[in-house]
Amino acid sequence: MPLLFAAERSVVSFRVHAQDADGNQSTQEVIRAVALPHGR
């Protein structure tokens, strides 16, 4: 499960970057794209 952990860590970093760049809309977009494959 280390790979999944690394992936989630990367997602968090990307989420923060997107929020800083475009705002909440981009953040939600990233969360949705990540939540779909994760099954959440």
HURAVEN-V289221 format. One record per helix or strand of 3 or more residues. SS is the DSSP state (hx for helix, st for strand). FROM is the first residue (numbers start at 1). TO is the last residue. If there is no record, write none. Layout:
BEGIN
SS | FROM | TO
SS | FROM | TO
END
This chain:
BEGIN
hx | 2 | 22
hx | 24 | 38
END
